[in-house]
Each structure stands twice: as C-alpha cells, then as structure tokens.
Amino acid sequence: MVRLKDLGIEENYAFNFDDFILVPQYIDIEPSEISLQTKFTTNITLNVPFVSSPMDTVTEAEMAITLARNGGIGVIHRNCSIEEQIEQVKRVKRAESFIIRDVVVIHPDATVGEAAKQMQEHGISGLPVVDENNKLLGIITGRDVRFASPEIKVREAMTKDVIVANEKITPETSIELMKKYRIEKLPVVDENNRLVGLITYKDVSLRGKYKDAVRDEQGRLRVAAAVSPFDLDRAVKLSKFVDALVIDVSHFHNENVISSTKKIIEKVQCDVVIGNLGSKEGVLDSLSKLDKVAGLRVGIGSGSVCTTTQLTRAGSPTLYAVAKAREALDEIGMEIPIIADGGIRNAGDIAISIAFGASCAMMGYLFAGCKESPAPMMILGGRYYKLHRGMGSVSARQKRIAVDRYARLSKEIAEGTEAWLPYKGEATNVIQELAAGLRAAMGYAGARNIKELQTLAKVKRVSTTVFTKATDLLFPGETR
C-alpha cells in the first residue's frame, strides 16, 4: 500500500495524478491475464473498475446498460423528476433480464393508439393484455399496432392464443420455444394464468454475448442512482429498484448532510455510497455518525467541468482525497471501497488512484463524448461534438429547479461550466481501451489484480514535465 510518510510527502502538500509515477516491477504473466475485478460497494463486485458519473450529459439508461454489459456500473443522474429517474433505472433492469418482473401491461378496453404510445414511451415492441385481476388475455405487438386503426380496442387487435411458460423454465428451453413458434415474447404465468413476468428473445440471446456483464441475483444488469441527501422520498422510491444509491453532494462533511443521509440509510435496503469527501477527518467523522456505509466517493473540485477550486480556492484533488480516505480506513480498521471521482483523463490516472487505495474510478469527461451519453450533439468545422456540463453549472441548476420542485440549491453561485467534447463513438470502445491501458499499467507495476496494485505498487514523486510530451497517451483532440 502506498503510504504518504514513506514517500516523504509534506503534510501541507495537496497532490494529484501528475505528481507520481508507477515504478516498473517484475511480473510473470501477460497483461491480458490480469484481472480487473474489484468492488464498487461492500456488496457489489465489478469486473472493471469503471463507474460513469451521475451527470445529465453522461449517464442515463443507455450509458448504464453499456457500462454494466462491459463489467462496470453507471450512476443515473438526478437532474429529472423522481418518476423519470425510476424509469431510467427500470430500463436498465429490463435490458437483459431473463424473466422481466416489472412488466408493462395494458387492459383490453384501451385503444390501439394508447398501446402504441405506451410502446413508444417505454421503448418496447409488445404489451401483454391483462384484466383487472392480472390474468393474461392476450398480447399486442408492434405488428398488431401497425396494421390496426388507432381508435379500435386492444381486445380487437391483440393475439388471443398466446404461448406461455411457467417460472421454472430455463433460458435454453425458452429460446427453443420461441424459435419453434416464431415469437419474440413469452409471457410467464402462474397456475391461475396470472401474469408474473415476460421473457423476450432479445434479452435471452444477449445473456451469452457479454461475458463480463455485472448482474444482480436475478440476472439483471446492475445500476446505481444518485440522490440528494435531502430527498428522502426519492431515495426510498428508488431503493426498490436500484442496486445502490449514491449520495450526490459536492461537500459531504456537513452536519445537515450527514444527519439527512442517516435517515436515508435507515429507510432503504440497498447499498448507500456517501460523498463527496476530501479529507481524513471528513471520512472519520462521517463513518462515526453513520452505520452501513457501503462506499466512499472522494475528490472535491477536480472535475474537468467543475469550477469549485477556481472560484473558491477550496477543494481536495482526487488522488490526495483517495490517500486520505485510505489513511482513515486503515486507522479504524475498516474495508470500504473508495471511488476516485474527478479529473481522470486516462488509464494511468486510474492505475495511480488504485495504487493509492481506490477500488474504482468515477468518470464523466471520458464518457460524455460517447454515443450513449444523453448529451446533445453538434457539428463544428466538419467534426462532431457532444456537450458536457458540470452539475453545478448555470444550465444544469436551472434544469434541476424546472423538473424537481423539491430541489434545493444551497449555494447562490454556480460551480460548473460547459464544454463541447470531440465525439468518441461507442462507449464500449472507450471502456475496452481503458481496460487495455489499465492492464498495461498494472503489468508495469507488477500487479496481477486490483488487490495487488493496491498493496504492492511502488510509486515515485516526479516533476510534471515528465508528461509534457506524452500527448500520444491522450484521446484525440484532448490537451492537458
């Protein structure tokens, strides 16, 4: 484990990624054999240490699905209504579920037009038709809708003779059944013909495609969601669907924030990650007042579109915050995953973070320019760009007030800005590049896995000029 006293770091010196370098060591395996498995929370394991930031230009369902399929996890932003955020979470959970439990249904007396609207809103291509007792009457698909008048009743357009399955069916059998009858949706019913779930061919076929996917006990993709510490109602409602809640506040070490978070932890059953934290004292004080903390999100003011440090001259660089959080946990003998959040530009920054004690890295900048981000796109000079904005920016704050009547803006000044980033294409490619870069860094450091990088890595303090010519390590269009 990297310890500051061993590096001769002065107590009043706040440092970040460019201040250190990994020292190459002996290793007897190839980078492709290195494991990136790690912890996001005490109860959630990831296959790559990558987390997408809860920003409204970074993480909604599409990004979270891609992260989970590739071994990481996405944190759905809270700059929307409670209902919209829950729906984003549900989309992730439905994306590859073997048996979808939270099924969108329709009643037989609804119109075909209403069925079409529901399909469009939920991004699905069919709806089971049920009565008031949830008994299955039929199914209406996109094909039925296309060839029927919008005014007629669903009962007139639906398919009545439906092939069904029971809950004991296996994925293999379900695929055989759907192929045999040339259907894409297989309703699951109980002994009384009540609908209990839905199997889709697309979901079952995708299960074998993503070997590193992170799934819950029911085989659904994992997803986290951000909440304000003061929004207990949102937290409780989200906790019924989400794998983890991430307290989303720039400065967690605050009495009102801690006491409000305590109420959330007492009311929900899922894991709760607290943050952001930036000091040893902040970690110790928070943990002394809170039980069942599942993760620590650390780093204040280091994000690429965060202006906190520039405006206030207050902050805690991400690597420094990681080191201080690790010191705090060592002092009290606790093992809680540390999430390095802010200013991470490449795989080397992630590797250094882990060497100092982080379990995974939260990134906004690296994912904001991807196809899956919800940010708008524009063409400038013949090139594509996507918008990236800090959640403390003027526009993000205005949206929060507009969509959430319970939103609280405790500060009168904006602490974020906006930037147009070069379009990077699909997030899967970015994730794979980061994973390859991280494995290469770990190979140089002599680490076979994340735990070894946390405990055995050696680092040295260097002049930042070492990196001035390393532009080939950056993404195209990036500058330091």
N, C-alpha and C positions, 0 to 999 in steps of 0.2 A: 504493500500500500504506500502511495506517495504521501509523505508527511512533510509539512512545511518546515519544521525545525531541521529536518535532515537536508533541506535544500538551502538553508541559510537565509530564508525569506524574512525580511523585517516585518514586525507586527503591523506597522502602519502602511504596508505596501499592498495595494489592490491590483491584482494582475488578471490577465485574460489569455486567450489561446496563443497569441503570437509570442508570448513571453517564454514559452517552453517548447522543448522538442523531445520526442521519444528516442531513447538510446537503443540502437540495434543490439540484439542479443541472439544467442544460439537457439535454433528450433529444428526439429527433426520431422516436421510434416509440411505439406504444401498448403498455401493459402486456401485452396478450395476445400480442404479438410477441416478448416477452422469453424467452430460452432459460434453462432451469434445469438444463441438463445439467452434470454435474460428476463428480468422482472419489470413489469410496469407498476404493479401494486403487489402487496404481500400475497394476493390470491390470484393474480393474473400473470401468466407467463407469455412472453412474446418470442417469436423466432428470429426477429431482427430488432435491434434497439431503436426503432424509429417511431416517433409519435407526431402526428400532424397537429398544428396549433389551432386552438378554438377561435379562429378569426373568420369574419364573414366573407373574406376574399380567399379563404383557404379550405375550410372543412365543412362540407355538408355531406349528405349520404354518399354521393358518388366517390368522393375522396376517401371517406371512411371505409367503403367497401373495398377499394383498391388497396388501401393500407392493410386491412385485415387479411385479404387474399394473399398478400405478399409477406405476411408474418408480423406486421406492425399493428398499430391501432390509431384510429382517428378520434379526435375530440370535437364533437359537434358544437358549433358556436351558439351563443345565447342571444345574438342580436336579432331576435324574432319573437313571436308570441310563443307561449308555452305549447299550444296545440301544434304549431309549425315545427317546433323543435322535437316534440314527441314523434311526429310523423316522419321526420328525418331519421330518427333512431329506428323506428319501425321498418323503414325501407331497408336499412342495413340488416336488420334481423330477418327480414323476409327474403333477402337477396339469394341465399343459398340454403335455406332451411330445408331439411328433408321433409318434415311434416310442418307446414305453416300453421301455427295455432291461432294467431291473431288474423283470422280470415275476414276479408272484406266481402260482405254479402249484400244481397238485395231481395226485396219482397216481390211476390208475383204481381201485385197491383201497381207497382211502379211502372213508369213508361220506359220504352226503349231509349228515349232521349236521355232520361235520368241515368240509365245504366251506362250509356256511352260517356256521360260526364264523369261518373264515378271512375270508370276505367282510365280516363284521361288524367284525372286528378291524382290517382294512386299509381299511375304508370304500370297498369296491369292489362291483361288481354282477356279476362274472363271473370265472371262472378257466379258463385253458387247461389241458387234461388231457394230461400227457406221461408217457412211460415212463422207464425208468432211463437211457436214452441221450438224453433230452430230445427225442425225436421226438414230434410232435404227433399225438394220438389223437382229440381232440375238444375240446369246450368245454362247461362247465356254467355256467349263468347263474342269476340270482336267480329267474327264472320257473321254471326247472327245479327249483330247490330248494323253491319254494313248493308245487309240486304233486307232490312225491315224499316217500316215507316217509324219515325221518332215518336209519333203520337200513340201507337198501339201499346198495349200492356205487355209486360215482360212475359207473363204466362202464355201469351200467344206466340212469342218468338223463341222461347227457350227450348232447349233439348230436354225432353222428359225422361227418356230411357238412358239413365246415367250409369256408367260403370263405376263402381265404388270399391273401397278397400277398408279393412279394419286396421286398428292401431298396431297390430303385431306384424304387419307387412314389412319386408326388408327392402332396402334400396334396389337390390338386384331384381327382386320379384316385381316391384313397381315399374321398373323400366321394361321388363318383359310384357307386363300387362298393357302398358301404354303403347308399346310397339305393336302388339297383337291387334289392338282395337283402333290404332292410328289416332290416338288422342294425346293432348298435351297437358291435360289437367285431370287429376284423380282425387275426387273428394274422399275423405276418410270419415266414416260414420261409426256410431256405437251400435249396440244390439237393438236399439229402438229407432234406428235410422236418423238419429240426431247428428248434425254436422259437428265434428270435433277437430277437423283440420283439412288441409289441402296439400297435395303433392303435385309439383309441376315437373315436367320433363327437363326443362332448362335447369332448374335447381339441382336435381339429382345428377344430371350429366356433368355439371360443373364441379361437383364434390371431388371427383378424382383428378381434376385438372390442376388444382392449386395445392401442392403437397405441403407448403409451409403455412397454409392458412391458419389463423388463430380463431378457434371456435369455443363456444361455451359447452356446457354439459349436454345440451340438446342438439348439438351440431350446428348451431347458428353462428354466424360471424360475430366477433366481439366488437363492441363500440362503447365509447365513453362520451359524456356530455358535460359542458361547462355550465355552472350556475353561480349566480351572485350569492355571497354568504347571507344576504338579507332576504333572499327569495325562497322562503321555506316551502311555499306552495308549489313552486316549480320543481324544487328538489324532490319533494315527496312524490309528485306525479311522475317525474322522470324515472325515479328509482325502481318503478315497477317494470320498466322495460330495458334499462341500461345496465351495463356491466360495472361501470364506475362513474362517479360524479367527481368533477374537477372544480374545486373552488377557484373562481376566476376573479382575482383582485390583484392589483399591482403591488400592494404592500400589506401582507397578511398580518404582520406583527403589530396588531392594533386591537385594543380591548374589545371594541364593539364587533369587530370582525371575528375574533376568537369566540366570544360568547354566542354570536349568532351561528357560527359553524358548529358549536357544541350542540345546539338544538337540532341542526340538520343531521348530525351523526347519530343522535339519539332516536331520530324518527325514521331513518332509512335502513334498509338491509344490505344495500350494495356497498362496495368499497368507496371510500372517500379520500381523494388526494387533496392536500392543503397547499396553499401557496398564493402568491409568490413570496419566498423568503430569501433573505440576503445576508444573514449573519448567524453566527453560532448562538448568540443569545436569543435570537428570534426562534430558532429551532428548539432550543431547550425550553424556553418559556411556553411555546405553543404546545409541545408534547407534554409538559407538566400539567396543562389545563385541559387536554383533550385525550379521550380514550379512543382506541380503534382507528388511529390514523393509518391509512394504507399506503400512502406515498407522499413524498415531498417534492414540490415543484419549486425550483430555486433559480435565482437570477433576477435582477431588477435593473431595467433601463438599458439593456444591451441589444435589444431587437433592432433590426435594420430600419424599421419604420416607427421606432419608439424614440420620442424626443425628451423623455423624462430627465435624463442626465444633462443634456444640453441646456434645458430650461431651468432646472433646479439645482444643478451640480450635486445631486443626490443620486445614489444608485449602488448597485453591487454587481460588478462584472460576473458573468456566468461561471467562469472557471473558479474564481475566488469564492463565489457562493457555494459551489459544489464542495470545495475543500473545507469550508467552514461547517457545512452541513455534515460532512463525513466526520469531522472532529467532534461535533456534538453527539452524533450517534455512537461513536467509539467511547466517548466519556460515560454515557449512560448504558452502554452495552445493548443497544437495540439494533435490529436489522430491518430497516425500512428502505424501500427503493427510492433513490434520488433521481429526479428528472431534470436534466440540464436544459434550461429554457432561455433562448435569446442569443442572437448573433452568430449562430452556427452556419458556416459557409461551405463546408466540405467534410469529407470523411475523416481527415486529420483532426479537425476540431472535435469530432465525436470521439475519436480514439483518445485524445488528451483528456476529455471530460471523464471518460470511463476510467482512465488511469488515476485520476484524482478522486474517484469514488462514485461517479454516476452509474446508474443502471441503464439508462436510456436517454435519448435526446429528443426534445420537442422542437419542431422546426416549422416556421411559417414561410420565410423567404424562399427556401429551396423547393417548396411545393406550390407556392402561389402562381407561378408561371405555367403550371401544368394544365393539361386538357381538363382534368377532373375538378379543378378548383371552380367555385361558383362565381369567380370574378369576371367582369365584362372584358371583352377583347376589342382591340382596335388595330388598324393598320397605319403605320407611320413610316414613311420613306420606303415602302415596299416590304416592310417586315411586320410581323405580328407581335403585339404586346398585350399583356394582361395586367389589370390594375391590382396593386397590393397596397392595403392601407392598415395603419395601426388602429387597434380598437379604441385608442384614446384620441383618435383624430376627430376633427370637427364633423366630418360627414358621418363617421360611424356613430358618434354620440347623438347626432340628430336622428339617425335611423332608430337608435335604441329608444329614444323618447317617443318616436312616432308609432312604433309597433308594440311597445310594452308600457302600459300605464303604471306598472309598479316599478319601473326602472328608477334607480336613484343615482344621480350624478353628484357625488360628494365634492367634486372639485370644480371650480369655475374656469379653470384653464385646460385647454386641450393638450394632451401629452403624446400626440402621434401625428404622423404625416402620411402622405400618399406618394406612390411611385409606380411608374409603368415598367414592368419587367419583360425582357425578351421571352417569347413563348417557347416552352421547353418540350412540348409534345406530351406523351402519355406519362403519368406518374410512375407506372411500372418500370419504365426505363431509368428514371431518376433513382428509384429505390434499388434497382439492380446495380447501378453504377456506384451508389453509396455503399452497398453491401460489399461489392468487389474492392472498393477503396479501403473500407474498414478492415476487411480480411488481410489486405496487403499490409496495412499499418500494424495490425496485430502480429503478422508474420515477422516483420522487422523487430517488433518488441519482444518476440519470443513467447507469445501467448497463444495457447490452443483454444481458449474460450474466454468469455467475458470475465468470469471469476478470476482467471489467471491474469488478465490485463489489469483488473482492479487491485490485485495483491502482489504481483511480481514485476510490474512495469517499472522501468527506471527512466526518469526524465532529467533533463538539464535545462537550466535557465540560459537563454540565448539573447543576442541582440536581434531586434525585429528586422534588421537589414538582411538577415539570412533569407527572408521570404520575398524580398523586393523584386527578384527576377523569376519567381515561381508562378508566373501568370498561366502556365500550361496546366496548373492544378485547378484552375477556376472553370466555372461554366462559361460558355461563350457569351460575351457581352458583359461579363462581370468584371468589376475592378475592386481593388481593396481601398 
